[in-house]
Each structure stands twice: as C-alpha cells, then as structure tokens.
Amino acid sequence: MADSATPVRVMPHNSLAEETVLSAILADPENTIDRCVERLTPEHFYARGHRLLYETCVAMRDKGEVIELPSVVSRLEDAGHLKDVGGVHEVSRIASAFVTAANVDYYLGLLREKHQLRRVIESATRFIQMAYEQQDAVEQVMDEVEKDMLALCQDETKRERGFFEITEKMIAKVQEMHASRGKPTGLSWGYRDMNTFTFGLKPGEMIVIAARPGIGKTALALNVTERIAVDDGKPIGFMSLEMSAEALALRIACSRSRVNSRSFYTNERVPDETLRGFIRAAKNIESAPIHIIEAPMISISQLRSAARRLRARHKIEALFVDYLQLVQPSGLAGRNDSREREVAQVSAGLKSLALELEIPVVVLSQLNREGGKREGGPQLVDLRESGAIEQDADIVCLLSRKEMKDDLRPGEPATAEVYVAKNRNGPVGGFKLTFFPEFTRFEDYRDVDVTPA
C-alpha cells in the first residue's frame, strides 16, 4: 500500500546565497561584514551551520578580533560549534568559494526575501492554530493577525540595539532640542503655554486630557486637531466614540469661523455675512488631512486595528481618542473583569499603540465627581475608574473652569485652567487658556481675538 502521508515541505531558502555571503565575510571582512550587520540578523540564515558561522563572525567583529579562517575555526571549536557547522573542511570550502564582494548586496537581498517568506509561513501557521483552538475572542485573533501582517509588510523586525547606537541617537535628539531654542520638538499644540510645558506632541507618547463633562475637553482636542491638520498640514486621526463625524466637522467649522453652532440647530436667523464666513471656514477645512472614525462601542483591539490602518494608509502623525472610558475591553475575559481592570486594559493598549505606531496618542478621559468640587482644582487621584491611566500616560493635563456657560454674558470669554499634573520628560504646573463657550474655541490666555480665521 502506497504511503499517503503528505510530504514535508522545505521552508524557502537559498543555500548558495547564504554561502556566498559567508565566503565574502571570511575572505574580505573589512569591506563586507558591516554591510551584512546593517541588513541581516542570524535568523536570515536558514541552515543552522550557516547561522552559527555568521553569529561567530559578528561576535568576533564586535570584540575587535581579526576575522580569518584559522581564528574563526578556533572560536567555533572553543564554543563547541565546529562540528555543527560541518567541521574544518566545510568552513574552508565556504571560504574558498569567494570571488568578489561587489555583488554581496544582491545576495543580502535574496536572504532577506527568503527570510520574509519564512516569516509569512510561520505567522500563517500560528494564525491557523489560533483559529482552530478558539481560545481568544475573534477580535483578539484579528488584532494579532493584523499586527503581525503589518509588521511583515513594513519589514519592521525588532532588534537589540547597542548602547553606542542608542547614545548616538540621544545626542542627535538633544542637539535638535537645543537648536529649536524653545520651539516644540514634536508637533505643535498650537498653544504657547502647552508647548512650553510639554515641548510639543512627541512620537510614542500617550497624552491624557482629563476633565468633567461639559468643561471642553472635546473642544480642546478638536482645536488642536484643527491647528495641526489645517494650519500645519499634518495628517491626523480622530477616533470619536461619542459624536458623529458630521457633528465634529460642524464644531470645527463653527469654531474656526467664530459662529455659534446653536444657531443652526435652533433655526435662528443667521446673518448673511456670518453664513458666508462659516462657508469660507468649511471650504477651508474640507481638504484638511483629518481622518475621523466614528467608533461607538469599539473595543481596544478594534481601535488598535483601525489606528494601524490610518497609519498605513494616511501616514497620520497623531491620533486623538474621545474618550477612554467609552472604549471597551477586548475578549470575553476582559469584559467580566472589574471596571478598574477593564479601564487598565484599555489604557495599556493605548500606550502600547503609541509606541508601536511611533506617534503621539492624545486620549480624552473623564474625571470623577470629586474632581469638579475639589478646592484648588482637580488632581491625579480624580482620574476616573483607574490608577493605571496615571501610570501609563507620559503627560496628564487636567482641564477645569470656574465660570460655566450660564455664569457668562453673551460673547464673554471664560478662563480655563490647565494643570499639567504629570510630565514624564518635563515640568509640572499650571497655566490658563481663554475659552469662548459660544464657539467652543480655546485661545492663548489674554488673546481674545474673535475674528474668523
């Protein structure tokens, strides 16, 4: 009876390319090995012997040792790997196959391609196993699939970095900050004092803007979005869990044109000049790179997935989430946890998203009732439902106002207070903004210009 077992398929690889690269390293390390280290890791070699030989050469290079056939063989023997690579004869054969280092880059490209295909197969196999086992909720499985596939497409393999490389980048960053002479090193908030305290919106940071309902946290987020996207032309993502995209667009247009949106909702007579100003403002923002996702009842896994697509398709440079407490935990287990643990899961997911996408993630958050009553303004302890928000955030801004809308005369601005209660890389302290409730617009304090933009 014929054997009906499915034959084992060999993973994609190119032995000739692997041996060519290794022979170039052994014969001409001075002109070859640095080019290889920049583009390859040991995992790019499929054959275990080739992988061990490459690791040995790189380790010798890092220690400043001379890479030549006798020293490499000696090092392999000391480590107990000489037999694993095929012995002295095999190493000598590979070394003698060298012709020229001129075409090494071509073979490096081949190794990267084969490695990429193996990663696809390994990931797909893992996805199939996850789907069969059904241990996680479907949305968590899809989150893992999308995350891995995006990393594959972008070829962003995580790697260990030496302290020399890290220090070099740190020095360059400090020089950039010094050259900026007080200007924001990240995206500008569009507000003088916000930039002074935070040095701008920086990649990888999670920034929390927290306030009681009705204080203006959504208005502030939209004002910052408008200034970055409309005035500076930078693409922005906005996840709205509470308002429709049309309502957000109306808010931005009314704020920019200094028109009270209530006039449109109550069918009040709007002067022609005011209407023309509103239309000009709306036309001005219609081509702005603001990408809004209406996301009621979205889970953290779904939010992360949507953010990855915005980053990949539109190259967004910042993401706003309105607001944290409306984001649902992922998986059935998460939904059965205490509310504090649910919020902690969401908070951790948003912080890791900022690091993964290398963009600032600005998260709006509710304060508890005590935050609105506390003498001297809200504190970090007033963040609603979880201390994890304080732990995960790089910056926490607490927004408050003493005068509410009913306390003001028509057209009279209010004073908003912003307390930077946590700042991982900068000072803490407070400052003021001028707020126009009728237009839901913030301006720098004492800057009371109400001329439409």
N, C-alpha and C positions, 0 to 999 in steps of 0.2 A: 504494500500500500504506500503510495507516494506521500511524502511529508508535506502537509498542507499548511505548516506554520509560516507565518509572514516573515520574510527575511528582514534582518536588522539593517536599517539604512544608515549609512555613514554620514555624519554631520558634514556640512560644507567646509572645505579647507583646501589649501593649495600648498602641498609639501615643497614643491620647487621654489615657490616664493619665500617660504619660511627659511629654507636652506640658503637661498641667495642673500637674504638679509643677514643671517648669522655669519655667512662667509665674509661679507663686507665688513662686519663688525670686527671679526678676528683678524682680517688682513689689513684693514685701514681704519682702526678705531678713531683716530683723531678727526677724520672727516666724515665719520658715519654715525657714531653712537649717539651724539647729541641730537641729531636729526631723528633718530629712532625713538629716543626717550620722549621727545616732544609729541610724538604721534601714536606711540604704542605702549601698551601695558603687557605684562606677561600673558594675560588672558587672550591676547590677539594671536598667540601661537597655539595651534590645535594639538600637536604632538607633545606629549609630556616631556620627552627628552629635549625638544627644541625650547620648550618653556623654561626648563631648568637651566639650560645653557644661556639663554637670554638673561634670566634673573642673575646668574653668576656674573656675567659681563657688566651688567648695570651696577651691581653691588661693588665690584672692583673699581668701576669708574667713580662711584660716589666716594670711595675711600682714597682716591688718587693713586691707585695701583696701576701698574703697567699691564695693558691687556695684550697678551701674546700667547701663542699656543701652549708653551710649557707652563706658564703661570696659571692659565685658565684650567688646564688639566690638573695641576696641583691643587687648586682651590676646589674643584669638583671632587677630587679624591678625599680631601680633608673633610668635606661636608657629607661624604658617603653617597654622592650622586653620580660618580663616574660611570658605574655600571648602568644606572638608569638612563643615561644619555647614549649608551651604546659602546662605551669604552673609548680608549685612546684612539683606536683605529677609526671610529665613527667621527670623533671630533676632528681628527686630522683630515679625513675625507671632506668634511664640510668646509674646513679652512682652505683646502687646496682647490676648491671649486670656484674661488674668487676670480672674477675677470676685471670688473671696473665698478667704482662707486657711483658712476654717472647716472645709472638707471635705478638707484636704490629707491627713490621717491615713488617710482612706478610700482615697485613690489610692496612698498609700505601701503600704498592704496589698495592693492589686492588683499593684503592681510586684513585691513580694516573692513573691506567689503565682506569677506568670508566671516569675520567675527560678528558683523552686523546680522548676517543671515542666521548664524547660530543663536544669537540673542533673540531673534524673532521666533525661531523654533522653540527655544526654551520658554519664552513668555507664553506662546500659544499653548504649549503643553500644560503649563501651570493654569492658564485660563480654563482649559477644558476640564482639568481636575477640579478646580473651584466650582465650575458649573455643575459637574456631576455630584459633588459632595453636598452642595447647597447648605453649607454651614453658616454663610452670611446672607444678609438681605441682598436682593437683586441690585439695589442701588449701590451697595458697597462693592459688589463684584464689578459693576460697570465703572465705578470710580477707579478701582485698581487697574482695570483693563485700559481705560483712557489715559491714566497717569503713565503707565508703562509704555504704551504705544506712542505717546507724545515724546517721551524721553528717547525712544528709539528713533523717531523721525528727526529729532533735533540732535541726535548723537551726543547727548549731554551725560556722559558717564561720570559718576562721582569718583574722585581720585584723591589720594593722600597728597598733601602739598607740604613741601619742606618749609622750614621756618624762614629760610632765605627768601623764597618767593613771596611768602606772606609779608615779610618785613618790607620788601621792595614795594609791594602794593600799598602798604600802610604809609610809607614815606611819600609816595606819589599822591595819596589822598590828603595827607597833611599839607603838602605843597599846594595842592589845589585849593584847600580851605584858606591857606594863608594868602594866596593870590586873589581870592574872591573878596578880601577886605570887608568882611561883614555881610556880604551878599549870601543868599541861600545857596548851599552846595547841592541841594536836591531841587525838586520842583518848588516854585514859589507858591505860598498860600494866597498871595495877593493882599496880605495884610502885614503892615510894617512890624507890629509887635509879635505876631505869630512867628514871623521869620526870625526875629531877634532871639526868641526863646528856643526855637526848635531847629534853626538853621535850614529850614525847608523840609519838604516831604522826601524822605530818603528811601532808596530801594531796600526791601527786606524788613521794613519796619511796620509794626501794627500800631496805629494811632487811634485812640478811643476818644470820641467826643460825647460826653455824657451830660444829660440834663433831664429835668422833669418835663412831662408833656406840656406843650404849648409855649415853651421857652424860646425855641427857634433852632434846635439842632439840625433839622432837615433844611431849614432856610440857610444856615451857615454852610452845610455841606454842598448845597446847590450853588451858593455864591462862589465857593472855592472851585467847584467844578466848572462854573462859567468862566472864571478868570483864567484857569489853566487851559481849558479847551478853546474858548472863544478868543481870548486876548493873546494867549501864548501859542495856540495851535497844537497843543499836545493831546493825543487821544486818551480818553478817559472812559472807564467802565463804571456803571452805576446800577447796583442791584437794589431794586425797590420792592420791598415786601409789604408795603402799606398803601402806596399811591400808584395810580396808573401812569403810564408814560406820558399821556396827553396832559394830565394834571401837572406833572413835573415840568413839561415844556412850557405850559402856561405860566407857571410860577417863575421860571427863568426869564421869560419874555416880559412879564409884568415887572419883575424886579429890575431888569435892565432898562426898561422904558419908564420906570417910576410911575406905574399905573396900579391902582388898587384893583386887584382881581375880583373883589366883591362886586364891582360894577357890572361885570359880565354875568355873574351868577344871579344877580337880583334884577336884571333887565333895566338897570338905571340908564338914563340918557348919558351917553359918553360924548363929550365934545369932539368935533371932527379932528381938531388938532391933536388931541390926546390919542384918538384912534389911529391917526397917521403915524404918530410916534411909536405906538405899540406895534403896528405892522412893520415899520422900519426895523425895530428891535427883533421881531420874529424872523424877518428875512435875514437879518444879520447873523442869527444863530442857527439857521436851518442847515448850513453846510458845516457846522461845528462838529468835530470828531467826538461827539458824546454818544456812547453806546449804552442804551438803557435796557435792562432786562426786568420785566415785570415778573416777580417771583413770589407770589403768596404761598405760604406753607412749604417753602423749599427746604430740603434737608441740607446739612453741611456737605454731604457727598455731592449732591446735585449742584450746589453753589460752587464748589471747587471745580467740578466738571465744566460748568458754564464759564467760569473765570479763565480756565485754561483755553477754552475756545476763543474767548475775547482776546487773550494774549497772543494766541497763534494767528488768528485771522486779522486782527486790527492793531496789533502791537501796542495795546493800551499801556500807559506809563503809570497809571494809578487806578485803584479800584475803591469805590465807595459802597458801603453796605448799610442800608437803612431798614431795620435796625437789628441788633444782635439778638435780642430776646425773642424775635419772631422766627429766627432760623431754627429748624427742627433738628434734633439729633439723628444720627444715622443708625439703621439697624433696629431690630426688634428689642435687643437687649438695652440699647441706649434709651429707647422710649419707655422702658419700665424702670429706669433709674429715678432717683430723686431729682427735683428740678435743679438743684445746685450742680449735680453731676452732669445733667444734660447741658446746662449752660457752659460748664467747664469743657465738655467735649467740643462744643461749637467754638469756644474761644481758642482752644488749642488748634483746631482745624484752620481757623483764620490766620493765626500766627504762622503756622507751617506753610500756608498758601503764600503769604508774603515772601517767605524765604525761598520757596520753590520757584515762584514766578519772577523773583527779584524785582518787585515793585512795592511801593507803599500801599498798604491796605488801611483805609480810613473807615472805622467802624463806629456807627452811632449806637448809643446804649442808654437805657433808662436808668434814672436814679430812683431810689426808694422814697417813700413819703417824707422820711426824716430829712432827706437832702433839701427839701423845699422849705423846711421850718428852721433848720439849724442856724443859730446866730453866727454871723461871720461867713455864711455861705457853705455849700456842700463840701464834703471831704471824701477821700477814697473809700472809707467804710460805707458810704452811701451807694456805691455801685450795686445795682440790684441783682440779687439771687446768686452771686458767686464771687468769691475772692480770687478765683482763677483769672478773671479779667484783668485785675491789677497785676497779677503775676506775669501773664503772657504779654501784656501791652508794653511797648517801648516808651510810649508817651500817652498820658491821660490828661485830657483837658476837660475841666468841669465848668459848664456854662450856666450862668444864673442871671436873673434880672430882678431888681426890686420893684420897678414900676411895671405893672401889667397894662395891657391894652386899654382897659376900662379906666385906668388912672390918668390917661393922657388926653390932651386936647387933640382934635383932628390935625394931622400933619406934624404933631410934635414927636421928635425922636426920643427914644428911651436909651438908657445906658445899660449895656450888657457887660457883665464881668466874666472874664475867663481866668480860671485858676489852673495853671499847669502843675498838677499835683504829683505827677511822676514824669521824669525825663531821664531816660537811661544814659543819654550822652550829652546832657546839657543842664542848665539851671532850672530850678522850680521857682514859681512865683506867679503873681497875678498882673493883669493889665485889663484895660477897658476897650470896648468897641461901641460905636454908635449904631443903634438899631432903629430902623424905620418899620414899625409893625404893618403899616398900610401897604408897603411894597415888599414886605418880608426881605429886607435888604440890610446887610451889615456893611459899615464903612469904618475906616480907621477913626479912632476916637477924636472928637472935635472936628472931623472932616464931615460937614453937614451939607455937602453939595447935593441938591436934589435934581440936578439937570440930567435928563435922559442920556444914556450912553449912545 
